[in-house]
Amino acid sequence: MNSIISRVTVLVALIACADAFSSFVPRSSSLTSVPKSTSSFSMKIFDWKRREADESALNNPDGDVWTLATLKAAPGARKRKMRKGRGIAAGKGATCGFGMRGQKSRSGKPERPGFEGGQTPLYRRLPKFVGKPTGPGHTKTVYNIIKLDQLNAAVAGTTCNFDSLLEAGAATKSRHPIHKVVVGKEDFTAKDVTVQAHAFTAAAREAIEGSGGKCELLKRTTGEVIEA
């Protein structure tokens, strides 16, 4: 009997609390309704992405002819540039993506080109070859060298060139198609010979002409005599 009375008492108390609380809550009729938008403007999210764009007109062979006036970029090909230093909401505000500390966050050029933090840079690690600098536009003509002492066995009044020296055994095969006559270690003793080559040093030309000989300059492409 006592349990029934206690339950009834609790139920009455709950009902009283509910009535008291309802007096503080405004009714739905008193709430102001939010007006709906009457604008016909609609926005499609990610409409600029190519996977969402309609390209049926682009693939239509019977469509319009593309000209310089009608050309345009494909959807998603042109992306807006990142705006830096315009607040944290833009994603690259304040430090603009360079961080707060370190040499690369300072103004100006942080380091010189080729610098690798103190270790031996690439342009110093690579081997260097004489006559082959790494600068752009470098060209160097490479000749096969013919020394004057190789011509000492030539008979007076004959014409000497690389082919005749190769047949006589005075010269070996060459990797280069053009030849240059230079002064050798031994003295030049041949007399009255005509030497044909693509280039002559000043000392070699003087020695040949001083012994009654003649120097004939050959064309690099055809091998014809262009200067006697």
Accessible surface in RSA format (square Angstrom, percent):
REM  Atomic radii and reference values for relative SASA: ProtOr
REM  Chains: A
REM  Algorithm: Lee & Richards
REM  Probe-radius: 1.40
REM  Slices: 20
REM RES _ NUM      All-atoms   Total-Side   Main-Chain    Non-polar    All polar
REM                ABS   REL    ABS   REL    ABS   REL    ABS   REL    ABS   REL
RES MET A   1   168.25  87.1 130.49  86.4  37.76  89.9 109.54  93.1  58.71  77.8
RES ASN A   2   125.27  86.4 118.14 114.2   7.13  17.2  34.15  82.2  91.12  88.1
RES SER A   3    64.09  54.2  55.98  74.7   8.11  18.7  40.75  86.8  23.35  32.7
RES ILE A   4   103.00  58.6 102.93  76.7   0.07   0.2 103.00  74.2   0.00   0.0
RES ILE A   5    95.81  54.5  93.84  69.9   1.98   4.8  95.65  68.9   0.17   0.5
RES SER A   6    57.84  48.9  51.38  68.6   6.46  14.9  46.14  98.3  11.70  16.4
RES ARG A   7   177.59  74.6 169.54  86.4   8.05  19.2  57.59  78.7 120.00  72.7
RES VAL A   8    83.30  54.8  82.02  74.3   1.28   3.1  83.26  72.3   0.04   0.1
RES THR A   9    83.78  59.6  79.21  80.3   4.57  10.9  67.31  90.4  16.47  24.9
RES VAL A  10    88.96  58.5  86.90  78.7   2.05   4.9  88.96  77.3   0.00   0.0
RES LEU A  11   105.06  58.5 103.85  74.3   1.21   3.0 104.81  73.6   0.24   0.7
RES VAL A  12    88.80  58.4  87.93  79.6   0.86   2.1  88.20  76.6   0.59   1.6
RES ALA A  13    52.68  48.4  44.98  69.4   7.70  17.5  51.88  73.1   0.80   2.1
RES LEU A  14   110.03  61.3 105.89  75.8   4.14  10.4 106.04  74.5   3.99  10.7
RES ILE A  15    97.06  55.2  94.79  70.6   2.27   5.5  97.06  69.9   0.00   0.0
RES ALA A  16    59.14  54.4  48.49  74.8  10.65  24.2  54.13  76.2   5.00  13.3
RES CYS A  17    82.56  62.5  74.99  83.6   7.57  17.8  27.75  70.3  54.81  59.1
RES ALA A  18    60.57  55.7  48.01  74.1  12.56  28.6  56.48  79.5   4.09  10.8
RES ASP A  19    93.03  65.2  84.97  84.6   8.06  19.1  29.32  69.0  63.70  63.5
RES ALA A  20    58.84  54.1  48.76  75.3  10.08  22.9  58.25  82.0   0.59   1.6
RES PHE A  21   138.29  69.2 134.92  83.6   3.37   8.8 137.64  83.5   0.64   1.8
RES SER A  22    68.73  58.1  54.83  73.2  13.90  32.0  42.94  91.4  25.79  36.1
RES SER A  23    89.57  75.7  48.06  64.1  41.51  95.6  51.99 110.7  37.58  52.6
RES PHE A  24   167.35  83.7 139.31  86.3  28.05  73.0 144.45  87.6  22.90  65.5
RES VAL A  25    75.99  50.0  66.13  59.9   9.86  23.8  67.51  58.7   8.48  23.0
RES PRO A  26    86.34  62.9  66.27  60.4  20.07  72.9  77.20  63.7   9.14  56.8
RES ARG A  27   194.49  81.7 185.94  94.8   8.55  20.4  63.13  86.3 131.36  79.6
RES SER A  28    98.07  82.9  78.72 105.1  19.35  44.6  46.07  98.1  52.00  72.8
RES SER A  29   103.50  87.5  65.83  87.8  37.67  86.8  58.51 124.6  44.99  63.0
RES SER A  30    76.00  64.2  42.68  57.0  33.32  76.8  51.68 110.0  24.32  34.1
RES LEU A  31   118.51  66.0 102.38  73.2  16.13  40.5 103.97  73.0  14.54  39.1
RES THR A  32   129.45  92.1 106.45 107.9  23.00  54.8  82.43 110.7  47.02  71.1
RES SER A  33   104.53  88.3  77.81 103.8  26.71  61.5  52.26 111.3  52.26  73.2
RES VAL A  34   133.20  87.6 112.28 101.6  20.92  50.4 114.15  99.2  19.05  51.7
RES PRO A  35   118.91  86.7  95.52  87.1  23.39  85.0 105.93  87.5  12.98  80.7
RES LYS A  36   189.27  92.3 166.84 102.4  22.43  53.4 116.07 104.5  73.20  78.0
RES SER A  37   101.05  85.4  60.65  80.9  40.41  93.1  54.67 116.4  46.39  65.0
RES THR A  38   139.69  99.4 103.17 104.6  36.53  87.0  76.89 103.3  62.81  94.9
RES SER A  39    78.60  66.4  48.24  64.4  30.35  69.9  42.06  89.6  36.54  51.2
RES SER A  40   117.02  98.9  81.59 108.9  35.43  81.6  56.16 119.6  60.86  85.3
RES PHE A  41   154.58  77.3 127.22  78.8  27.35  71.2 133.83  81.1  20.75  59.4
RES SER A  42    99.58  84.1  75.65 101.0  23.92  55.1  46.73  99.5  52.84  74.0
RES MET A  43   150.23  77.8 117.39  77.7  32.84  78.2  84.46  71.8  65.77  87.1
RES LYS A  44   124.06  60.5 105.45  64.7  18.61  44.3  76.50  68.9  47.57  50.7
RES ILE A  45   126.64  72.1 110.16  82.1  16.48  39.7 113.98  82.1  12.66  34.4
RES PHE A  46   108.45  54.3 102.54  63.5   5.92  15.4 102.54  62.2   5.92  16.9
RES ASP A  47    76.85  53.8  70.56  70.2   6.28  14.9  13.57  31.9  63.28  63.1
RES TRP A  48   136.75  54.9 126.65  61.3  10.10  23.7 119.52  63.7  17.23  28.0
RES LYS A  49    48.43  23.6  47.55  29.2   0.88   2.1  18.39  16.6  30.04  32.0
RES ARG A  50   133.91  56.2 123.99  63.2   9.92  23.6  46.77  63.9  87.14  52.8
RES ARG A  51   175.97  73.9 133.47  68.0  42.51 101.2  71.61  97.9 104.37  63.3
RES GLU A  52    82.33  47.3  66.20  50.1  16.13  38.4   8.11  15.7  74.23  60.6
RES ALA A  53    27.92  25.7   8.37  12.9  19.55  44.5  11.95  16.8  15.97  42.3
RES ASP A  54   124.06  86.9  90.43  90.0  33.64  79.5  43.94 103.4  80.13  79.9
RES GLU A  55    35.77  20.5  30.76  23.3   5.01  11.9  11.17  21.6  24.61  20.1
RES SER A  56    75.05  63.4  58.93  78.7  16.12  37.1  50.14 106.8  24.91  34.9
RES ALA A  57    79.49  73.1  63.31  97.7  16.19  36.8  69.56  98.0   9.93  26.3
RES LEU A  58    68.48  38.1  47.18  33.8  21.30  53.5  47.18  33.1  21.30  57.3
RES ASN A  59   116.25  80.2  89.52  86.5  26.73  64.4  34.40  82.8  81.84  79.1
RES ASN A  60    74.39  51.3  60.37  58.3  14.03  33.8  12.42  29.9  61.97  59.9
RES PRO A  61   127.40  92.8  85.60  78.0  41.79 151.9  99.08  81.8  28.31 176.0
RES ASP A  62   130.60  91.5  97.84  97.4  32.76  77.5  34.29  80.7  96.31  96.1
RES GLY A  63    32.42  40.0   0.00   N/A  32.42  40.0  17.08  46.9  15.34  34.4
RES ASP A  64   141.93  99.4 117.49 116.9  24.44  57.8  39.82  93.7 102.11 101.8
RES VAL A  65   124.27  81.8 107.98  97.8  16.29  39.3 112.09  97.4  12.18  33.0
RES TRP A  66   118.80  47.7  96.55  46.7  22.25  52.2  80.09  42.7  38.72  62.8
RES THR A  67    68.86  49.0  60.49  61.3   8.37  19.9  64.32  86.4   4.55   6.9
RES LEU A  68   169.75  94.5 143.18 102.4  26.57  66.8 143.48 100.8  26.27  70.7
RES ALA A  69    98.99  91.0  57.26  88.4  41.73  94.9  67.17  94.6  31.82  84.3
RES THR A  70    72.66  51.7  59.60  60.4  13.06  31.1  66.75  89.7   5.91   8.9
RES LEU A  71   108.21  60.3  85.37  61.1  22.84  57.4  85.47  60.0  22.73  61.2
RES LYS A  72   162.36  79.2 128.87  79.1  33.49  79.7  82.77  74.5  79.59  84.8
RES ALA A  73    49.98  46.0  19.44  30.0  30.54  69.5  29.78  41.9  20.20  53.5
RES ALA A  74    31.12  28.6  18.89  29.1  12.23  27.8  22.30  31.4   8.82  23.4
RES PRO A  75    41.97  30.6  30.62  27.9  11.35  41.3  40.82  33.7   1.15   7.2
RES GLY A  76    36.05  44.5   0.00   N/A  36.05  44.5   6.53  17.9  29.52  66.1
RES ALA A  77    71.47  65.7  30.26  46.7  41.21  93.7  41.14  57.9  30.33  80.3
RES ARG A  78   198.78  83.5 171.63  87.5  27.15  64.6  53.12  72.6 145.67  88.3
RES LYS A  79   177.54  86.6 145.32  89.2  32.23  76.7  92.40  83.2  85.15  90.7
RES ARG A  80   206.25  86.6 186.05  94.8  20.20  48.1  88.74 121.3 117.51  71.2
RES LYS A  81   178.84  87.2 156.93  96.3  21.91  52.2 108.32  97.5  70.52  75.1
RES MET A  82   107.50  55.7  83.65  55.4  23.85  56.8  82.04  69.8  25.46  33.7
RES ARG A  83   123.27  51.8 116.25  59.3   7.02  16.7  37.25  50.9  86.02  52.1
RES LYS A  84    97.36  47.5  82.58  50.7  14.78  35.2  44.89  40.4  52.47  55.9
RES GLY A  85    32.36  39.9   0.00   N/A  32.36  39.9  11.72  32.2  20.64  46.2
RES ARG A  86   152.91  64.2 124.20  63.3  28.70  68.3  34.94  47.8 117.96  71.5
RES GLY A  87    38.13  47.0   0.00   N/A  38.13  47.0  32.40  88.9   5.73  12.8
RES ILE A  88   155.66  88.6 135.96 101.3  19.69  47.5 138.06  99.4  17.60  47.8
RES ALA A  89   107.99  99.3  66.78 103.1  41.21  93.7  78.02 109.9  29.97  79.4
RES ALA A  90    39.95  36.7  11.78  18.2  28.17  64.1  24.36  34.3  15.59  41.3
RES GLY A  91    58.34  71.9   0.00   N/A  58.34  71.9  33.01  90.6  25.33  56.7
RES LYS A  92    72.55  35.4  69.94  42.9   2.61   6.2  28.12  25.3  44.43  47.3
RES GLY A  93    10.94  13.5   0.00   N/A  10.94  13.5   0.00   0.0  10.94  24.5
RES ALA A  94    86.78  79.8  42.18  65.1  44.61 101.5  60.81  85.6  25.98  68.8
RES THR A  95    56.36  40.1  43.75  44.4  12.61  30.1  34.76  46.7  21.60  32.6
RES CYS A  96    31.72  24.0  30.59  34.1   1.14   2.7   4.86  12.3  26.87  29.0
RES GLY A  97    52.56  64.8   0.00   N/A  52.56  64.8  17.52  48.1  35.04  78.5
RES PHE A  98   121.62  60.8 103.59  64.2  18.03  46.9 110.21  66.8  11.41  32.7
RES GLY A  99    40.22  49.6   0.00   N/A  40.22  49.6  33.04  90.7   7.18  16.1
RES MET A 100   139.27  72.1 114.36  75.7  24.91  59.3  77.15  65.6  62.12  82.3
RES ARG A 101   186.96  78.5 165.97  84.6  20.99  50.0  70.57  96.4 116.40  70.5
RES GLY A 102    37.14  45.8   0.00   N/A  37.14  45.8  34.88  95.7   2.26   5.1
RES GLN A 103   110.25  61.6  96.01  70.2  14.24  33.9  40.64  86.5  69.61  52.8
RES LYS A 104   143.01  69.8 135.05  82.9   7.96  19.0  79.89  71.9  63.13  67.2
RES SER A 105    30.39  25.7   3.11   4.2  27.28  62.8   3.16   6.7  27.23  38.1
RES ARG A 106   145.80  61.2 131.48  67.0  14.32  34.1  53.55  73.2  92.25  55.9
RES SER A 107   116.07  98.1  82.47 110.1  33.61  77.4  56.01 119.3  60.06  84.1
RES GLY A 108    63.80  78.7   0.00   N/A  63.80  78.7  41.45 113.7  22.35  50.1
RES LYS A 109   165.01  80.5 128.65  78.9  36.36  86.6  91.38  82.2  73.63  78.4
RES PRO A 110    52.11  38.0  40.99  37.4  11.12  40.4  46.36  38.3   5.75  35.7
RES GLU A 111    63.50  36.5  47.64  36.0  15.86  37.8  21.62  41.8  41.88  34.2
RES ARG A 112   131.14  55.1 120.37  61.4  10.78  25.7  65.45  89.5  65.69  39.8
RES PRO A 113   106.65  77.7  82.38  75.1  24.27  88.2  93.52  77.2  13.13  81.6
RES GLY A 114    40.68  50.2   0.00   N/A  40.68  50.2  27.64  75.9  13.04  29.2
RES PHE A 115    75.82  37.9  60.40  37.4  15.43  40.1  61.24  37.1  14.59  41.7
RES GLU A 116    62.69  36.0  38.96  29.5  23.73  56.5  33.26  64.3  29.43  24.0
RES GLY A 117    65.39  80.6   0.00   N/A  65.39  80.6  28.72  78.8  36.67  82.1
RES GLY A 118    64.29  79.3   0.00   N/A  64.29  79.3  31.74  87.1  32.55  72.9
RES GLN A 119   112.54  62.9  94.96  69.4  17.58  41.9  38.63  82.2  73.91  56.1
RES THR A 120    65.66  46.7  57.66  58.5   8.01  19.1  25.29  34.0  40.37  61.0
RES PRO A 121     9.03   6.6   9.03   8.2   0.00   0.0   9.03   7.5   0.00   0.0
RES LEU A 122    95.13  53.0  94.62  67.7   0.51   1.3  94.62  66.4   0.51   1.4
RES TYR A 123   113.70  53.1 108.05  61.5   5.65  14.7  92.63  69.6  21.07  26.0
RES ARG A 124   155.62  65.3 131.90  67.2  23.72  56.5  29.50  40.3 126.12  76.4
RES ARG A 125   122.97  51.6  90.56  46.2  32.41  77.2  52.95  72.4  70.02  42.4
RES LEU A 126    90.60  50.5  87.28  62.4   3.33   8.4  87.42  61.4   3.18   8.6
RES PRO A 127    96.00  70.0  76.29  69.5  19.70  71.6  87.46  72.2   8.54  53.1
RES LYS A 128   130.89  63.9  99.73  61.2  31.16  74.2  95.36  85.8  35.53  37.8
RES PHE A 129   134.03  67.1 121.08  75.0  12.94  33.7 124.99  75.8   9.03  25.9
RES VAL A 130   154.23 101.5 127.07 115.0  27.16  65.4 133.81 116.3  20.42  55.4
RES GLY A 131    26.46  32.6   0.00   N/A  26.46  32.6  17.47  47.9   8.99  20.1
RES LYS A 132   140.10  68.3 131.39  80.6   8.71  20.7  74.23  66.8  65.87  70.2
RES PRO A 133    78.41  57.1  56.25  51.3  22.16  80.5  67.29  55.6  11.12  69.1
RES THR A 134   121.45  86.4  86.03  87.2  35.43  84.4  61.72  82.9  59.73  90.3
RES GLY A 135    38.33  47.3   0.00   N/A  38.33  47.3  28.37  77.9   9.96  22.3
RES PRO A 136   140.82 102.6 108.34  98.8  32.48 118.1 119.32  98.5  21.50 133.6
RES GLY A 137    78.49  96.8   0.00   N/A  78.49  96.8  42.38 116.3  36.11  80.9
RES HIS A 138    83.66  45.7  53.19  37.0  30.48  78.0  45.82  47.2  37.84  44.0
RES THR A 139   123.96  88.2  98.12  99.5  25.83  61.6  72.58  97.5  51.37  77.7
RES LYS A 140   128.55  62.7  97.48  59.8  31.08  74.0  66.29  59.7  62.26  66.3
RES THR A 141    61.02  43.4  40.14  40.7  20.88  49.8  19.87  26.7  41.15  62.2
RES VAL A 142    73.74  48.5  62.50  56.6  11.23  27.1  65.10  56.6   8.64  23.4
RES TYR A 143    40.28  18.8  27.29  15.5  13.00  33.8  18.73  14.1  21.56  26.6
RES ASN A 144    28.93  20.0  26.44  25.6   2.49   6.0   2.49   6.0  26.44  25.6
RES ILE A 145    84.67  48.2  66.91  49.8  17.76  42.8  66.91  48.2  17.76  48.2
RES ILE A 146     4.37   2.5   4.37   3.3   0.00   0.0   4.37   3.1   0.00   0.0
RES LYS A 147    84.80  41.4  84.80  52.0   0.00   0.0  42.70  38.4  42.10  44.8
RES LEU A 148     2.09   1.2   2.09   1.5   0.00   0.0   2.09   1.5   0.00   0.0
RES ASP A 149    35.45  24.8  20.76  20.7  14.69  34.7   5.93  14.0  29.51  29.4
RES GLN A 150    48.19  26.9  37.94  27.7  10.25  24.4  25.13  53.5  23.06  17.5
RES LEU A 151     1.45   0.8   1.06   0.8   0.39   1.0   1.45   1.0   0.00   0.0
RES ASN A 152    41.81  28.8  25.05  24.2  16.76  40.4  17.43  41.9  24.38  23.6
RES ALA A 153    95.94  88.2  62.19  96.0  33.75  76.8  74.16 104.4  21.78  57.7
RES ALA A 154    25.58  23.5   3.12   4.8  22.46  51.1  13.34  18.8  12.24  32.4
RES VAL A 155   107.19  70.5 100.37  90.9   6.82  16.4 105.53  91.7   1.66   4.5
RES ALA A 156    62.55  57.5  41.86  64.6  20.69  47.1  42.08  59.3  20.47  54.2
RES GLY A 157    60.89  75.1   0.00   N/A  60.89  75.1  26.46  72.6  34.44  77.1
RES THR A 158    57.34  40.8  51.43  52.1   5.91  14.1  55.45  74.5   1.89   2.9
RES THR A 159    68.16  48.5  48.78  49.5  19.38  46.2  22.13  29.7  46.03  69.6
RES CYS A 160     7.94   6.0   7.85   8.8   0.09   0.2   0.09   0.2   7.85   8.5
RES ASN A 161    39.90  27.5  37.92  36.6   1.98   4.8   7.43  17.9  32.47  31.4
RES PHE A 162    21.82  10.9  19.97  12.4   1.85   4.8  19.97  12.1   1.85   5.3
RES ASP A 163    93.76  65.7  92.09  91.7   1.67   4.0  25.15  59.2  68.62  68.4
RES SER A 164    40.48  34.2  32.78  43.7   7.70  17.7  35.09  74.7   5.38   7.5
RES LEU A 165    10.78   6.0  10.73   7.7   0.05   0.1  10.78   7.6   0.00   0.0
RES LEU A 166    69.19  38.5  57.07  40.8  12.12  30.5  57.07  40.1  12.12  32.6
RES GLU A 167   155.65  89.4 116.45  88.1  39.20  93.3  49.46  95.7 106.19  86.7
RES ALA A 168    84.15  77.4  42.06  64.9  42.09  95.8  53.93  75.9  30.23  80.1
RES GLY A 169    62.98  77.7   0.00   N/A  62.98  77.7  30.92  84.9  32.05  71.8
RES ALA A 170    40.54  37.3  16.82  26.0  23.72  54.0  28.28  39.8  12.26  32.5
RES ALA A 171    14.97  13.8   4.94   7.6  10.04  22.8   9.59  13.5   5.38  14.3
RES THR A 172   115.90  82.4 106.18 107.6   9.72  23.2  81.48 109.4  34.42  52.0
RES LYS A 173   186.09  90.8 161.61  99.2  24.48  58.3 105.22  94.7  80.87  86.1
RES SER A 174    37.53  31.7   3.13   4.2  34.40  79.2   7.13  15.2  30.39  42.6
RES ARG A 175   220.52  92.6 182.26  92.9  38.25  91.1  81.26 111.1 139.26  84.4
RES HIS A 176    55.93  30.6  52.25  36.3   3.67   9.4  33.63  34.7  22.30  25.9
RES PRO A 177   113.20  82.5  90.70  82.7  22.50  81.8 101.70  84.0  11.50  71.5
RES ILE A 178    18.83  10.7  18.83  14.0   0.00   0.0  18.83  13.6   0.00   0.0
RES HIS A 179    19.82  10.8  19.82  13.8   0.00   0.0   8.92   9.2  10.90  12.7
RES LYS A 180    58.39  28.5  58.39  35.8   0.00   0.0   9.26   8.3  49.13  52.3
RES VAL A 181     0.32   0.2   0.32   0.3   0.00   0.0   0.32   0.3   0.00   0.0
RES VAL A 182    27.30  18.0  27.30  24.7   0.00   0.0  27.30  23.7   0.00   0.0
RES VAL A 183    78.09  51.4  56.94  51.6  21.14  50.9  56.94  49.5  21.14  57.3
RES GLY A 184    14.60  18.0   0.00   N/A  14.60  18.0   3.52   9.7  11.09  24.8
RES LYS A 185   194.74  95.0 156.90  96.3  37.84  90.1 106.88  96.2  87.86  93.6
RES GLU A 186   116.43  66.8 106.98  80.9   9.45  22.5  39.65  76.7  76.78  62.7
RES ASP A 187   118.47  83.0 107.71 107.2  10.77  25.5  30.47  71.7  88.01  87.8
RES PHE A 188    33.24  16.6   7.52   4.7  25.72  66.9   7.52   4.6  25.72  73.6
RES THR A 189    84.04  59.8  69.61  70.6  14.44  34.4  61.88  83.1  22.16  33.5
RES ALA A 190     4.52   4.2   0.00   0.0   4.52  10.3   4.50   6.3   0.02   0.0
RES LYS A 191   126.17  61.6 122.29  75.0   3.88   9.2  78.60  70.7  47.57  50.7
RES ASP A 192    80.81  56.6  79.49  79.1   1.32   3.1  19.37  45.6  61.44  61.3
RES VAL A 193     1.52   1.0   0.00   0.0   1.52   3.7   1.52   1.3   0.00   0.0
RES THR A 194    26.31  18.7  26.31  26.7   0.00   0.0   2.93   3.9  23.38  35.3
RES VAL A 195     2.53   1.7   2.53   2.3   0.00   0.0   2.53   2.2   0.00   0.0
RES GLN A 196    33.53  18.7  31.27  22.9   2.26   5.4   0.00   0.0  33.53  25.4
RES ALA A 197     0.90   0.8   0.00   0.0   0.90   2.1   0.90   1.3   0.00   0.0
RES HIS A 198    19.95  10.9  12.19   8.5   7.76  19.9   6.99   7.2  12.96  15.1
RES ALA A 199    15.76  14.5  13.95  21.5   1.82   4.1  15.76  22.2   0.00   0.0
RES PHE A 200    26.15  13.1   0.00   0.0  26.15  68.0   0.00   0.0  26.15  74.8
RES THR A 201    39.40  28.0  33.72  34.2   5.68  13.5  38.51  51.7   0.89   1.4
RES ALA A 202    88.56  81.4  69.51 107.3  19.05  43.3  76.97 108.4  11.59  30.7
RES ALA A 203    56.73  52.2  47.51  73.3   9.22  21.0  50.84  71.6   5.88  15.6
RES ALA A 204     0.00   0.0   0.00   0.0   0.00   0.0   0.00   0.0   0.00   0.0
RES ARG A 205    69.38  29.1  69.38  35.4   0.00   0.0  32.46  44.4  36.92  22.4
RES GLU A 206   129.71  74.5 121.40  91.8   8.31  19.8  47.81  92.5  81.90  66.9
RES ALA A 207    36.53  33.6  22.05  34.0  14.48  32.9  32.63  46.0   3.90  10.3
RES ILE A 208     0.00   0.0   0.00   0.0   0.00   0.0   0.00   0.0   0.00   0.0
RES GLU A 209    91.74  52.7  73.11  55.3  18.63  44.4  24.15  46.7  67.59  55.2
RES GLY A 210    70.17  86.5   0.00   N/A  70.17  86.5  35.56  97.6  34.61  77.5
RES SER A 211    19.50  16.5   6.68   8.9  12.81  29.5  14.15  30.1   5.35   7.5
RES GLY A 212    50.69  62.5   0.00   N/A  50.69  62.5  34.13  93.7  16.56  37.1
RES GLY A 213    13.89  17.1   0.00   N/A  13.89  17.1   1.95   5.3  11.94  26.7
RES LYS A 214    97.79  47.7  96.85  59.4   0.94   2.2  51.23  46.1  46.56  49.6
RES CYS A 215     2.71   2.1   0.00   0.0   2.71   6.4   0.01   0.0   2.71   2.9
RES GLU A 216    22.10  12.7  22.10  16.7   0.00   0.0   0.00   0.0  22.10  18.0
RES LEU A 217    39.28  21.9  38.86  27.8   0.42   1.1  38.86  27.3   0.42   1.1
RES LEU A 218    20.88  11.6  18.43  13.2   2.45   6.2  18.43  12.9   2.45   6.6
RES LYS A 219    92.07  44.9  91.09  55.9   0.98   2.3  39.81  35.8  52.26  55.7
RES ARG A 220   130.13  54.6 109.29  55.7  20.84  49.6  40.69  55.6  89.43  54.2
RES THR A 221   116.91  83.2  78.90  80.0  38.01  90.6  81.32 109.2  35.59  53.8
RES THR A 222    85.26  60.6  49.61  50.3  35.65  85.0  57.15  76.8  28.11  42.5
RES GLY A 223    36.24  44.7   0.00   N/A  36.24  44.7  18.08  49.6  18.17  40.7
RES GLU A 224   112.08  64.3 105.95  80.2   6.13  14.6  38.63  74.7  73.44  60.0
RES VAL A 225    73.41  48.3  45.40  41.1  28.01  67.5  45.40  39.4  28.01  76.0
RES ILE A 226   101.64  57.8  64.04  47.7  37.59  90.6  71.93  51.8  29.70  80.6
RES GLU A 227    91.57  52.6  84.97  64.3   6.60  15.7  32.51  62.9  59.06  48.2
RES ALA A 228    82.41  75.8  38.69  59.7  43.72  99.4  44.88  63.2  37.53  99.4
END  Absolute sums over single chains surface
CHAIN  1 A    19207.5      14841.7       4365.8      11491.9       7715.6
END  Absolute sums over all chains
TOTAL         19207.5      14841.7       4365.8      11491.9       7715.6
